[in-house]
Amino acid sequence: MEFNILFLLLLIGSTSLIFISHLASAATPKLNTQDVKALKEIGNKIGKKDWDFGVDPCSGKGKWNISESSTRKGFESSV
């Protein structure tokens, strides 16, 4: 009987630990402030002043994602 309770607690504990670690790894990582500073400097050198580092580029929000229908010939975002 004690073995079954111990096994059940061990199973629940390990499952909870795996689930919590999975949630933590799925969180959106933030850029280091030094990385942001370096990317801003690079962007300024190549003429990109509209990069918003507070927005996740994969979300499709902000100026990171330019739809092909809204761009004119010669004004495509090449970065």
Secondary structure by P-SEA (a helix, b strand, c coil): caaaaaaaaaaaaaaaaaaaaaaaaaccccccaaaaaaaaaaaaaaccccccccccccccccccccccccccccccccc
